[in-house]
């Protein structure tokens, strides 16, 4: 089970670009996984979605990671991902324009979480 307390360290071990950002101010982010995931990880995802013209390999790695956290994280970690990543992406117009193509990269738990957002918005 992945502990909420390890959420940032697991993220930055998988995505080295985010590691550099984290270590610019580790004291600030260390107790604020929600802030780091929403402001930095979601921004990282959106840059890839917008600028890299659907970079499938990078996005596949990202959504495999998101699925892994949803499947293996403790309750707080799952909530972190659903709120800071999935809900944040759901409200990004540029993400939702490409949702049909991007959703092909989602695992079951990730897709279900997005479906909850869609149902809630109706």
N, C-alpha and C positions, 0 to 999 in steps of 0.2 A: 504494500500500500504506500502510495506516495503522500508524504506529509506536506501539509500547507507550508510548514516552516522551511521546507526544501524547494519550494516552487520556483523561486528565482534562480537558485543555483542549478537546478535541472534545466531550466530554460537557457541560461547563458552557456551551459556546457554543450548544448545542442546547436546554438546559433552564436557563432563567434562575433558577429557584428554587434550583437546585443551585449556581449561580454564587455567590449570596449566602452560602451555607453554606461553600463552598470558601474564600472570601476572609475568613472569620472567622479562619481559621488556615492560610494557604497553605503555610507552612513545614512544618507537620506533614504535610499531605496530599501535597505535591509529589512525594515519593519513595515514596508508598504508594497507588498506584492500586487495589490489591486492597481496602484498607481503605475507601477512598472509595466505590468501586463497591458493595461489599457493605453497608456500614453506611448510606450516604447514598442511593445510587441505588436500591437494592432497597427501602429504607424508603419512598422517594418513590413507587415503583411500588405498594407495598402500601397506602399511604394512599389512593391513587386507587382501587385495587381495592375496598377496604373502605368508604371514606367516600363515594365519588362514584357509587355504584350503577351500576357498569359504564360509565364515561365513555369511550365508544368512540373519540372523536377523540383524546383524550389518550393512551389506551392504544395506538391505532394508531400514533401518532407514536413512542411508546416502542419498540414492537416493530419498527417499520421501522428505527429506529436500531440496535437490537440486531442485526437481520439484516444491516444495513450493515457493522457491525463484524465480524461473523462471516464475511461474504463478502469483505471488503476489508482486514481487519486482518492484521498479521504474526502469526506463531505465538503469540507472547506475548500479543498483544491478544486473539486468539481464545480462548486459555486463560483470560485475565482474565474475559472475558464468560461463558464456560461455567461457571467456578467461582464467581465472585463474584455473578453475576446469576442464571443459569439454575438452577444447583444450589441456590442460596439460596432462590429462589422455589419450587423443587420441594419443599423442606422446610417451606414455609409452608402450614399447613392451610387458611387462608382463601383462598389462591390456588388450591390444588388442588381445592377444592370447586367453584370456578368454571372449572376447567380446560377443560371441553368448549366453553364459550362463548369463553373467552379464546384458545384455540388456533386459532380461526378468524381471529385477527389475526396469527398467526405466519407468517413466511416459512419456506421449506423448511429452511434450516439451523437456524433456531431450533427448529422442530418436531422435527427429527432429534436435536438436542441434548437436548430434553426426553425423547424416546423412549429415549435412552441411559440417562437417569436412571431411567426407569420399568423398563427391562429389568434394570438393575443391582440395583434394589431387590427384584425377584422372587426 
